[in-house]
């Protein structure tokens, strides 16, 4: 368990942060940007949870915990995927599979899509759509990082599925899709 006795360390005052393993990197570097976006996503999901209960709250709570795992994964540079050190926290295939199962189960109860939908509807749906867009931004930062450095393939799949799950949850929060706001192509021309 992590124990934090002191919140400020002063070690980041020079614009650098430490990765797992001790390497110091610029706070605006690709890796800190990626895990910073994941942190923002987690915060937006915390706001969304203020408006939900039951199964949806349970799902979001699990994802929030997994997002901390993802942040730890991203903060631990991969040097050799075949020789990971014991104790390194990495997103796993089973976490991705769980998300896929949840997406399928929730989507099965939704009205079929007949159009693209606009973000909004209920307050919960609006927060979930915002979380979805932050997840997509985190994914873009992760793919940018993956061009330069090795990134866990399961982490890449995980963040992609998180945004998909947030989309179906947003639809579920809109009366199972019945209250979705449909896009009307050229509707204001």
trRosetta pair geometry for C-beta under 8 A, 3 or more apart (Angstrom, degrees):
i j d omega theta_ij theta_ji phi_ij phi_ji
4 7 6.6 60 157 -87 120 58
6 9 6.8 113 109 -80 110 67
9 12 7.0 78 68 -1 99 86
10 13 5.3 -14 -168 -19 64 123
11 16 7.8 -74 149 86 77 87
11 17 7.9 93 113 -126 97 45
11 18 6.8 -7 131 -22 138 113
12 15 7.4 92 178 -59 67 7
12 16 6.5 -143 -131 75 58 46
12 17 5.4 15 -110 -89 109 74
12 27 6.7 74 -161 -71 108 127
15 26 6.2 -10 140 -142 95 75
15 27 5.6 -117 -176 12 57 109
15 28 7.7 -25 -177 -3 101 95
16 24 4.7 35 160 176 134 102
16 25 6.3 158 -153 80 88 22
16 26 5.9 -60 -104 -96 71 35
16 27 6.4 -152 -113 -33 17 79
17 24 7.2 164 81 -149 24 64
17 25 6.4 -29 62 65 73 74
17 26 8.0 23 19 138 79 14
17 27 5.1 91 -16 -91 108 79
17 32 5.6 110 47 -99 136 137
18 22 6.0 -35 -160 -141 113 33
18 23 7.0 139 -154 73 62 39
18 24 5.8 -38 -94 -94 65 65
18 25 8.0 123 -115 19 20 74
19 22 7.3 -25 69 51 68 18
19 23 4.7 -7 43 62 112 93
19 24 7.8 -158 7 -80 79 18
19 25 6.1 41 -31 5 109 117
19 31 6.6 -1 -96 126 126 147
19 75 5.2 -176 -147 -179 72 70
19 76 6.8 151 168 -92 99 31
19 77 6.1 33 155 -16 153 96
20 72 6.7 61 -49 -165 144 72
20 75 4.9 96 -13 121 96 92
20 76 4.0 -28 61 -87 132 83
20 77 7.9 -173 62 10 84 62
20 88 7.5 128 129 -130 145 86
21 76 6.6 110 -18 -136 109 72
21 77 7.0 -79 32 36 146 91
23 77 7.0 -2 32 7 148 131
25 29 4.7 -63 157 19 114 157
25 31 6.3 40 98 53 163 120
25 32 6.4 -175 98 -25 113 112
26 29 4.3 122 67 -39 86 96
26 32 7.3 -131 101 23 53 135
27 32 5.2 -114 -157 124 43 164
28 32 7.0 -46 -54 76 7 121
28 33 6.6 38 -168 -61 44 104
29 32 5.3 83 58 21 82 99
29 33 6.7 -144 95 -9 38 94
30 33 5.7 -61 -147 37 26 114
30 34 6.4 28 157 -23 64 105
30 141 7.2 170 -164 -176 69 82
30 144 5.9 -142 -141 115 112 99
30 145 4.3 153 152 -98 113 79
30 148 5.9 123 36 44 168 141
30 149 7.2 159 90 14 133 115
31 34 5.8 -52 -150 31 31 111
31 35 6.7 12 160 -2 65 103
31 74 6.3 166 -164 164 79 88
31 75 7.1 117 161 -108 111 42
31 77 7.0 -51 -109 -77 152 93
31 145 5.8 103 -82 -131 55 131
31 149 7.0 -13 -68 48 106 152
32 35 6.2 -60 -141 47 34 96
32 36 5.7 42 156 -28 68 111
33 36 5.5 -56 -142 37 27 116
33 37 6.6 30 157 -21 62 102
33 141 5.0 -141 125 -155 98 130
33 144 7.9 -30 92 78 131 130
33 145 7.7 -177 68 -62 97 109
34 37 6.0 -54 -155 30 29 109
34 38 6.9 28 148 -16 62 104
34 74 5.1 -143 108 -163 115 141
34 138 6.8 88 -161 -164 61 72
34 141 4.3 -179 -96 127 65 108
34 142 4.9 101 -144 -81 121 62
34 144 7.6 -163 -73 61 104 93
34 145 4.9 -33 -47 -27 143 144
35 38 5.2 -46 -150 35 45 118
35 39 6.5 53 148 -24 66 99
35 70 7.7 175 -121 123 80 77
35 71 4.5 96 -157 -143 105 75
35 74 4.1 177 -69 92 100 130
35 75 5.4 29 -64 -55 167 87
36 39 5.5 -49 -151 32 35 115
36 40 6.6 37 150 -19 65 100
36 141 8.0 -93 58 158 84 169
37 40 5.5 -49 -149 34 36 112
37 41 6.5 42 149 -21 65 101
37 134 6.9 -179 -175 178 84 81
37 137 5.5 -143 -152 113 130 93
37 138 3.6 175 124 -98 116 75
37 141 4.9 151 2 24 148 147
37 142 7.9 -121 65 -34 132 84
38 41 5.5 -48 -150 33 34 116
38 42 6.6 39 150 -22 63 102
38 67 5.5 177 176 -171 97 94
38 70 5.3 -149 -150 105 148 116
38 71 5.0 -170 98 -76 134 85
38 74 6.7 160 0 14 147 149
38 138 5.1 104 -69 -144 60 138
38 159 7.5 -89 -98 -105 101 120
39 42 5.6 -51 -152 32 33 115
39 43 6.7 34 150 -19 63 103
39 67 7.9 149 -88 149 33 114
39 71 6.2 71 -62 -101 82 137
40 43 5.6 -54 -153 34 35 113
40 44 6.5 33 152 -16 68 103
40 134 5.5 -134 115 -164 102 130
40 138 7.5 -171 58 -68 97 108
41 44 5.9 -56 -149 37 32 108
41 45 6.3 32 153 -18 66 107
41 67 6.2 -148 93 -139 109 143
41 131 6.2 88 -157 -159 75 77
41 134 4.5 173 -93 120 75 114
41 135 5.3 89 -127 -76 135 65
41 138 5.4 -43 -33 -31 134 144
41 162 7.6 58 169 136 146 143
42 45 5.7 -55 -149 37 30 112
42 46 6.6 39 149 -25 63 101
42 64 5.4 101 -146 -141 90 79
42 67 4.5 179 -80 109 106 147
42 68 7.1 77 -108 -56 153 71
42 71 7.9 -39 -27 -39 141 129
43 46 5.5 -48 -154 27 34 116
43 47 7.0 35 149 -16 63 98
44 47 5.6 -49 -157 32 39 113
44 48 6.6 41 146 -20 67 102
44 127 6.9 178 174 -174 84 83
44 130 5.6 -136 -166 115 133 103
44 131 4.4 176 116 -92 116 77
44 134 5.2 141 16 15 153 156
45 48 5.3 -48 -147 34 39 115
45 49 6.4 47 152 -27 65 100
45 60 5.5 -177 -179 -167 107 105
45 63 6.6 -123 -159 96 159 114
45 64 5.5 -166 103 -80 133 96
45 67 7.4 159 27 -13 148 156
45 131 5.1 87 -73 -128 71 139
46 49 5.7 -49 -151 27 32 116
46 50 7.6 47 148 -31 56 90
46 64 6.7 88 -68 -115 79 140
47 50 5.9 -39 -169 7 41 116
47 127 5.5 -145 111 -148 98 129
48 51 6.4 -73 -172 40 45 101
48 52 6.7 10 148 -1 78 118
48 60 6.5 -144 95 -136 112 152
48 124 6.3 85 -163 -153 81 68
48 127 3.7 172 -96 125 80 122
48 128 5.3 99 -137 -68 141 65
48 130 7.8 -173 -66 59 109 99
48 131 5.6 -44 -30 -32 143 137
49 52 5.9 -76 -139 46 42 97
49 57 5.7 93 -148 -132 90 82
49 60 5.1 -170 -84 109 100 143
49 61 7.0 92 -119 -64 141 75
49 64 7.8 -28 -43 -41 143 140
51 122 7.8 165 157 142 137 106
51 123 5.3 -148 -127 103 157 105
51 124 4.0 -158 114 -82 125 89
51 127 6.4 140 29 22 134 144
51 173 8.0 59 117 -147 114 134
52 56 4.4 -87 176 100 137 120
52 57 4.8 179 110 -63 94 82
52 60 6.8 105 69 4 140 142
52 124 5.4 102 -61 -135 93 136
52 173 7.1 -77 -90 -102 114 116
53 56 7.2 57 65 54 30 96
53 57 5.3 -22 -144 -17 19 133
54 57 6.0 111 51 20 33 101
54 58 7.0 -59 143 -6 37 102
55 58 5.4 -55 -148 35 33 115
55 59 6.3 34 154 -21 67 103
56 59 5.7 -51 -148 34 33 111
56 60 6.4 28 155 -14 65 107
56 169 6.1 125 -140 -149 107 109
56 172 6.9 -174 -90 103 125 133
56 173 7.3 102 -139 -73 162 95
57 60 5.8 -55 -145 41 31 108
57 61 6.2 36 154 -23 64 107
58 61 5.7 -55 -149 34 28 114
58 62 6.6 28 154 -18 63 103
59 62 5.9 -56 -154 34 31 109
59 63 6.4 27 151 -16 65 107
59 102 5.9 133 -132 -156 126 145
59 165 7.4 -147 163 171 127 128
59 169 7.1 -162 95 -95 140 132
60 63 5.6 -54 -146 38 34 111
60 64 6.3 41 153 -25 66 101
60 169 7.6 114 -66 -157 99 163
61 64 5.7 -49 -148 30 31 113
61 65 6.8 30 154 -15 62 102
62 65 5.8 -57 -156 36 33 110
62 66 6.3 30 149 -16 67 109
62 98 7.9 -101 144 137 142 139
63 66 5.4 -56 -146 42 36 112
63 67 6.2 45 151 -29 67 100
63 99 7.8 82 -99 -100 103 105
63 162 6.2 125 -154 -129 124 104
63 165 7.2 -171 -87 94 144 145
64 67 5.5 -48 -149 27 32 115
64 68 7.3 35 150 -18 59 94
65 68 5.9 -49 -164 27 38 110
65 69 7.0 39 140 -16 65 101
66 69 5.1 -46 -155 34 45 118
66 70 6.3 50 145 -23 69 99
66 91 7.3 70 -175 -116 97 97
66 95 5.7 147 -138 -157 131 129
66 158 7.2 -141 156 -172 123 131
67 70 5.2 -44 -146 34 39 116
67 71 6.5 45 151 -22 64 98
67 162 7.7 86 -81 -120 98 155
68 71 5.5 -47 -149 33 35 114
68 72 6.5 36 151 -17 64 102
69 72 5.7 -56 -152 37 32 111
69 73 6.3 37 148 -23 65 105
69 89 5.5 -130 -147 164 75 117
69 90 7.9 24 170 118 99 9
69 91 6.0 120 125 -81 110 71
69 95 7.5 -147 91 -101 149 163
70 73 5.4 -50 -148 34 34 116
70 74 6.3 29 155 -14 66 105
70 91 5.6 28 -94 -61 74 123
70 155 5.8 130 -137 -140 87 98
70 158 6.3 -157 -94 105 120 139
70 159 6.8 115 -150 -67 149 95
71 74 5.9 -57 -146 40 30 107
71 75 6.1 24 155 -16 65 112
72 75 5.7 -60 -141 42 30 109
72 76 6.3 19 158 -13 64 112
72 89 4.2 14 114 77 135 130
73 76 6.1 -72 -152 40 26 103
73 89 6.1 -103 -63 110 69 78
73 90 5.0 95 -115 -125 107 49
73 91 5.2 -40 -52 -12 165 85
73 152 5.5 -64 178 16 124 144
73 155 5.1 -173 122 -87 146 133
74 142 7.1 -93 -106 -110 125 98
74 145 7.6 55 -149 104 104 171
74 151 7.3 5 -113 -135 77 100
74 155 6.8 151 -62 -171 83 153
76 88 5.5 160 162 -154 159 105
76 89 7.0 140 -1 53 147 72
76 90 7.7 -98 72 -75 133 79
77 149 6.3 -69 -140 176 103 138
77 150 7.4 95 -175 60 74 89
78 81 5.6 17 -175 -74 130 72
78 84 7.5 -46 -131 -92 86 93
78 149 7.6 141 46 156 84 93
78 150 4.1 -91 75 103 117 119
78 151 7.1 175 10 -93 126 17
78 152 6.4 150 -55 -58 136 72
79 83 7.5 -53 87 76 93 102
79 150 7.8 173 -77 45 12 137
80 83 4.2 18 94 38 120 102
80 84 7.7 -148 86 -54 67 49
81 84 6.8 -6 -161 -46 35 97
81 150 6.7 -135 -50 174 101 142
81 152 7.7 142 -118 -108 106 65
84 88 5.1 -118 180 51 104 137
84 90 6.7 -50 -144 -27 157 142
85 88 5.0 100 65 -29 81 112
90 152 5.4 172 -157 -112 105 154
90 154 7.0 85 153 60 96 125
90 155 7.3 -94 -167 -49 75 105
91 95 5.4 -101 -164 59 81 144
91 96 7.4 81 157 -44 108 91
91 152 5.8 143 46 113 92 140
91 154 4.6 -164 107 113 92 102
91 155 4.3 131 33 -82 134 67
91 158 4.7 -88 -179 -21 149 155
92 95 5.2 108 60 0 71 98
92 96 7.6 -134 105 1 46 86
92 154 5.7 -30 -154 163 11 163
93 96 5.6 -57 -156 37 41 112
93 97 6.2 41 149 -22 72 107
93 154 5.5 -104 -65 -111 53 125
94 97 5.4 -50 -142 38 36 115
94 98 6.4 43 155 -25 65 100
95 98 5.8 -47 -149 30 31 114
95 99 6.9 33 151 -17 60 103
95 154 7.1 91 54 165 104 117
95 158 5.8 8 111 -110 112 121
96 99 5.8 -56 -157 34 34 111
96 100 6.5 34 149 -19 66 105
96 154 5.8 -129 -28 -158 126 84
96 157 4.7 14 -121 115 143 118
96 158 5.2 -104 -83 -80 86 69
96 161 5.8 138 -148 3 74 153
97 100 5.6 -53 -149 35 35 113
97 101 6.5 37 153 -20 66 103
98 101 5.7 -54 -151 34 32 112
98 102 6.4 30 152 -16 65 106
99 102 5.7 -57 -148 38 33 110
99 103 6.2 36 153 -22 67 104
99 158 6.9 133 -3 -141 151 63
99 161 4.0 101 118 138 140 131
99 162 6.6 -73 -136 -70 147 52
99 164 7.6 102 154 68 112 105
99 165 5.4 -97 -164 -48 95 136
100 103 5.6 -50 -146 33 32 113
100 104 6.4 31 155 -18 64 106
100 161 6.1 -72 -61 -136 70 136
101 104 5.9 -56 -149 37 30 110
101 105 6.3 27 155 -18 65 109
102 105 5.8 -55 -143 38 31 110
102 106 6.2 22 161 -12 66 109
102 165 5.9 30 99 -126 114 122
103 106 6.3 -64 -146 41 25 103
103 107 5.8 20 161 -17 65 117
103 161 6.8 -114 -35 -164 138 92
103 164 5.5 7 -116 124 143 110
103 165 5.1 -103 -78 -90 91 74
103 168 5.6 132 -145 14 70 150
104 107 5.9 -59 -138 41 24 109
104 108 6.4 35 159 -33 61 104
105 108 6.0 -51 -155 20 26 116
105 109 7.7 12 154 -8 56 104
106 109 6.4 -68 -167 36 37 103
106 110 7.0 39 144 -32 69 109
106 165 7.5 93 34 -148 144 73
106 168 4.6 120 103 136 121 124
106 169 6.5 -30 179 -75 163 60
106 172 5.5 -68 -171 -57 111 138
107 110 5.5 -54 -152 20 42 119
107 168 4.9 -73 -71 -129 82 139
109 172 7.1 52 86 -113 112 101
109 176 5.7 -88 135 -138 91 120
110 168 6.5 -126 -33 -153 149 88
110 171 5.1 34 -134 126 139 127
110 172 6.4 -90 -83 -77 104 69
110 176 5.3 -162 -114 -178 54 73
110 177 4.2 91 -169 -23 91 133
111 171 8.0 -136 44 175 80 115
111 176 6.2 109 -16 125 82 84
111 177 3.6 -150 38 98 92 122
111 178 5.6 119 -26 -68 141 60
111 180 7.5 -141 63 7 121 120
112 177 7.9 138 27 134 16 158
113 116 7.9 32 -177 -89 121 27
113 117 7.2 -103 -133 -29 104 105
113 177 7.5 -107 -76 -153 64 135
114 182 7.2 -21 77 -122 90 135
115 182 4.3 66 72 -160 137 107
115 183 5.4 -160 154 52 111 76
115 184 7.7 -1 -169 -78 155 44
116 182 7.6 114 78 -159 45 63
116 183 4.3 -2 80 22 92 136
117 171 7.2 129 33 -95 167 97
117 180 4.4 -62 -128 178 137 119
117 181 6.1 107 -169 68 84 56
117 182 5.9 -58 -109 -103 67 44
117 183 6.4 -151 -106 -17 13 87
118 181 4.3 -55 57 101 101 111
118 182 7.2 39 2 110 89 6
118 183 5.6 130 -48 -71 86 77
119 125 7.8 178 -168 140 61 88
119 126 6.4 91 158 -130 89 60
119 129 3.5 152 -140 157 106 155
119 130 7.3 108 -176 -51 142 58
119 132 7.9 -160 -107 53 118 122
119 133 7.6 -28 -81 -34 154 122
119 170 7.4 -48 -133 -179 74 151
119 181 7.9 -23 71 53 16 119
120 125 6.7 40 134 106 20 111
120 126 5.2 20 -123 -91 45 94
120 129 7.0 -43 -33 21 35 157
120 181 5.2 5 70 11 108 142
121 125 4.1 -6 70 73 110 152
121 126 6.7 -170 52 -48 60 78
121 170 7.6 127 43 170 127 85
121 173 7.1 136 99 106 125 89
121 174 3.9 -21 161 -106 163 115
121 179 5.1 116 -150 122 117 100
121 180 6.2 -54 -70 -112 139 35
121 181 5.8 -155 -62 -19 83 95
122 125 4.4 97 54 5 81 103
122 126 7.0 -143 93 -7 43 85
122 173 5.2 -128 62 147 129 95
122 174 5.7 -166 4 -91 99 61
122 175 7.9 132 -34 -21 124 76
122 179 6.9 70 -33 101 92 140
123 126 5.8 -53 -150 33 31 112
123 127 6.6 28 153 -15 64 105
124 127 5.9 -58 -152 38 33 108
124 128 6.2 30 153 -18 67 109
124 170 7.9 -173 124 -125 74 57
124 173 4.1 -133 100 -159 112 141
125 128 5.6 -57 -146 39 32 111
125 129 6.3 34 155 -20 66 104
125 170 4.5 92 -152 -166 73 75
125 171 7.4 88 -130 -67 114 19
125 173 4.0 -175 -66 93 79 115
125 174 4.6 48 -84 -51 155 93
125 179 7.9 -158 -21 95 161 107
126 129 5.8 -52 -149 35 30 111
126 130 6.6 32 151 -18 62 103
126 170 8.0 120 -41 -144 16 109
127 130 5.6 -52 -151 35 34 113
127 131 6.4 37 150 -20 66 103
128 131 5.4 -48 -147 36 35 115
128 132 6.4 43 149 -25 64 101
128 166 5.2 -177 -179 -172 86 84
128 167 7.9 164 142 -84 106 19
128 169 5.1 -140 -153 101 147 102
128 170 3.8 -169 98 -80 122 86
128 173 6.0 149 6 12 143 146
129 132 5.3 -47 -149 30 35 117
129 133 6.7 32 154 -17 64 100
129 166 7.5 151 -91 146 26 104
129 167 7.8 63 -107 -109 66 57
129 170 4.9 91 -57 -129 76 154
130 133 5.9 -55 -152 35 34 107
130 134 6.6 32 150 -16 65 105
131 134 5.7 -57 -149 39 34 111
131 135 6.3 40 150 -24 66 103
131 166 5.1 -141 99 -144 104 143
132 135 5.5 -51 -150 33 32 115
132 136 6.6 33 151 -19 64 102
132 163 5.0 95 -155 -153 74 76
132 166 3.9 -173 -79 106 86 126
132 167 5.4 93 -121 -63 146 71
132 170 6.6 -60 -26 -25 135 138
133 136 5.5 -47 -149 33 37 114
133 137 6.6 39 150 -19 64 101
134 137 5.5 -50 -149 35 36 113
134 138 6.4 41 149 -21 66 101
135 138 5.6 -50 -149 35 33 113
135 139 6.4 38 150 -22 64 103
135 159 6.2 179 -173 -174 88 80
135 162 5.0 -149 -144 105 139 107
135 163 3.9 -177 106 -77 128 88
135 166 6.0 162 2 10 148 147
136 139 5.4 -50 -150 34 34 116
136 140 6.6 38 150 -21 64 99
136 163 5.2 87 -60 -118 75 151
137 140 5.6 -48 -151 31 36 112
137 141 6.6 34 151 -16 65 102
138 141 5.7 -55 -152 38 34 110
138 142 6.3 34 150 -20 66 106
138 159 5.7 -131 107 -156 108 133
139 142 5.5 -54 -146 37 33 112
139 143 6.3 30 156 -18 66 104
139 156 7.7 90 -144 -152 85 64
139 159 4.6 172 -86 125 86 121
139 160 6.0 94 -121 -76 139 64
139 163 6.7 -57 -25 -21 137 137
140 143 5.9 -53 -145 37 31 107
140 144 6.4 35 152 -21 63 105
141 144 5.5 -52 -148 35 33 114
141 145 6.4 36 151 -20 64 103
142 145 5.5 -51 -149 35 34 113
142 146 6.3 38 150 -25 65 105
142 151 6.0 136 -177 -168 89 160
142 155 6.9 -147 -157 129 141 106
142 156 6.2 178 135 -104 129 73
142 159 5.9 134 14 32 157 161
143 146 5.3 -48 -145 33 36 117
143 147 7.1 49 152 -29 60 92
143 156 7.2 88 -81 -133 75 110
144 147 6.0 -44 -164 16 35 113
144 148 7.6 12 149 0 61 105
145 148 6.1 -75 -162 46 39 99
145 149 5.8 -41 171 48 80 99
145 151 5.7 94 104 -63 106 131
146 149 7.1 -81 -114 70 26 56
146 150 7.5 22 -136 -151 67 20
146 151 4.2 -76 -90 20 91 126
146 156 6.7 34 -71 -85 152 128
151 155 6.0 -105 165 72 92 125
151 156 6.1 98 115 -53 116 103
152 155 3.9 84 77 -2 103 110
152 156 7.1 -173 95 -10 57 79
153 156 5.6 -50 -154 32 39 113
153 157 6.6 35 150 -14 67 104
154 157 5.6 -52 -147 40 37 110
154 158 6.0 46 151 -29 67 106
155 158 5.4 -51 -144 32 30 118
155 159 6.6 25 161 -16 64 102
156 159 6.5 -56 -150 33 27 102
156 160 6.7 26 152 -16 60 110
157 160 5.7 -62 -154 38 33 113
157 161 6.3 27 154 -16 69 109
158 161 5.9 -62 -149 39 28 106
158 162 6.4 35 153 -27 65 102
159 162 5.4 -43 -146 26 36 118
159 163 7.0 34 156 -16 62 98
160 163 6.3 -58 -161 33 31 105
160 164 6.8 29 145 -15 64 107
161 164 5.3 -53 -148 38 41 115
161 165 6.1 42 153 -21 71 103
162 165 5.7 -55 -147 37 30 110
162 166 6.3 32 153 -20 64 105
163 166 5.6 -51 -146 36 34 113
163 167 6.6 41 151 -25 63 101
164 167 5.6 -52 -155 29 33 115
164 168 6.8 21 154 -9 66 102
165 168 6.1 -57 -149 40 35 102
165 169 6.1 35 152 -19 68 109
166 169 5.5 -54 -142 40 32 113
166 170 6.2 39 155 -25 65 103
167 170 5.8 -52 -150 31 28 112
167 171 6.7 25 151 -14 61 104
168 171 5.5 -51 -150 38 38 113
168 172 6.3 44 149 -23 67 102
169 172 5.4 -50 -145 35 35 114
169 173 6.3 37 153 -21 65 104
170 173 5.7 -53 -150 35 31 113
170 174 6.8 23 151 -11 62 106
171 174 5.7 -62 -152 41 36 106
171 176 7.2 25 140 -171 81 28
171 177 4.5 13 178 -81 104 83
171 180 5.9 -9 -129 -77 82 120
172 176 5.8 7 -133 -100 54 52
172 177 7.4 -9 -76 -35 35 75
174 177 6.2 64 87 -93 100 21
174 178 7.0 -165 132 55 79 53
174 179 4.1 -139 179 75 84 89
174 180 5.0 106 114 -68 150 58
174 181 8.0 -115 -142 -13 151 69
175 178 4.2 -64 110 54 111 103
175 179 4.2 86 27 -5 114 107
177 180 5.1 -14 -159 -22 57 119
183 187 7.9 -158 173 -9 54 128
184 187 3.2 69 100 -66 113 133
186 189 4.5 -27 -172 -3 86 126
